């Protein structure tokens, strides 16, 4: 009988102790043998306002120590049938955004070689683009559910084609997204023109 990794329980080790991993799961260096892997991308060099999302993966992991492995409403017990571990953070280049985008994409290429589902802890919004590039190389164009106040389809920001507000325009231009299978939910942020969300609809995105 297979033995699946389990989050460290609060009756085995106090919640304030144990490994600082997602749900205090075991760690391993690669995605080999895993059905799903938690991955951190500690990045905020693509933001145009305040920094701080580089600390997101660490904080998410810290808060996750309070999670238990069973969903009492749905009776879902994912750790009873899936092998899951925390494989750490992508070693980004915090001084060079284009290089970092390539580093992220290559990291996910390796993860996907193992037919492992990556579960990402970010990180600013730009990380979606290199992850989608890797996913599309593996699977072809993919569907997307994007929950956000903004559409993140700017053509450029400060003259740069890759920034936290541009990933879904680049993804659409590069053919990474499956036609008719993109939904953007919660778009409500203020904009610069009445047409700001129209580009999305013109691409066949469903805007909610």
Residue pairs with C-beta under 8 A, 6 or more apart in sequence:
2 83
4 79
4 80
4 81
4 82
4 83
4 84
5 25
5 26
5 79
5 83
5 84
5 85
6 25
6 69
6 79
7 23
7 24
7 25
7 67
7 68
7 69
7 79
8 18
8 19
8 23
8 24
8 25
9 68
10 68
13 24
15 65
15 66
16 65
18 24
18 65
19 25
19 26
19 27
20 58
20 61
20 62
21 27
21 38
21 61
21 86
22 38
22 60
22 61
22 64
22 86
22 119
22 121
23 64
23 65
23 67
23 69
24 64
24 65
25 38
25 84
25 85
25 86
26 85
26 86
27 85
27 86
27 87
27 88
28 34
28 85
28 87
29 87
29 88
30 87
30 110
30 111
30 114
31 37
31 87
31 110
31 111
31 113
31 114
31 116
31 118
32 114
33 83
33 114
34 83
34 84
34 85
34 87
34 114
34 116
35 82
35 83
35 84
35 116
35 117
36 82
36 83
36 84
36 116
36 117
36 118
36 119
37 84
37 85
37 86
37 87
37 111
37 116
37 117
37 118
37 119
38 61
38 84
38 85
38 86
38 87
38 119
38 120
38 121
39 87
39 88
39 89
39 90
39 107
39 108
39 111
39 118
39 119
39 120
39 121
40 56
40 57
40 58
40 60
40 61
40 88
40 89
40 90
40 120
40 121
40 123
41 57
41 89
41 90
41 92
41 104
41 120
41 121
41 122
41 123
41 127
42 54
42 55
42 56
42 57
42 58
42 89
42 90
42 92
42 123
43 53
43 54
43 92
43 94
43 100
43 104
43 122
43 123
43 124
43 126
43 127
44 51
44 52
44 53
44 54
44 123
44 124
45 54
45 94
45 95
45 97
45 100
45 124
46 97
46 124
46 125
46 126
46 162
46 163
46 164
47 53
47 124
47 164
48 157
48 158
48 163
48 164
48 165
53 122
53 123
53 124
54 94
54 123
56 121
56 122
56 123
57 89
57 121
57 122
57 123
60 121
61 86
61 121
69 77
69 78
69 79
70 76
70 77
71 77
78 84
87 111
90 103
90 104
90 107
91 103
91 107
92 100
92 103
92 104
93 99
93 100
93 103
94 100
97 126
97 162
97 163
98 162
101 126
101 129
101 130
101 162
102 130
104 127
104 130
104 131
105 130
105 131
105 133
105 134
106 134
108 118
108 130
108 131
108 134
108 135
109 134
109 137
109 138
111 118
111 134
112 118
112 134
112 135
112 137
112 138
118 131
120 127
120 131
124 164
125 148
125 152
125 164
125 165
125 167
126 162
126 163
126 164
126 166
126 167
128 152
128 167
128 168
128 171
129 162
129 166
129 167
129 170
129 171
132 142
132 144
132 167
132 171
132 176
132 177
133 174
133 176
135 142
135 176
136 142
136 174
136 175
136 176
140 178
141 175
141 176
141 177
141 178
141 179
142 176
142 177
142 178
142 181
143 177
143 178
143 181
143 182
144 168
144 171
144 177
144 178
144 181
144 182
144 183
145 183
145 185
146 152
146 168
146 182
146 183
146 184
146 185
147 184
147 185
147 186
148 184
148 185
148 186
148 187
149 186
149 187
149 188
149 189
150 165
150 187
150 189
150 191
151 168
151 184
151 187
151 196
151 197
151 199
151 200
151 207
152 164
152 165
152 166
152 167
152 168
152 169
153 165
153 166
153 168
153 169
153 172
153 199
153 200
154 163
154 165
154 166
154 169
155 161
155 166
155 169
156 163
156 166
157 163
157 164
157 165
157 166
160 166
161 170
162 170
168 177
168 182
168 184
168 200
169 199
171 177
172 182
172 203
179 204
180 204
182 203
182 204
182 205
182 206
183 205
183 206
183 208
184 200
184 205
184 206
184 207
184 208
185 208
186 208
187 197
187 200
187 207
187 208
191 197
197 207
200 207
201 207
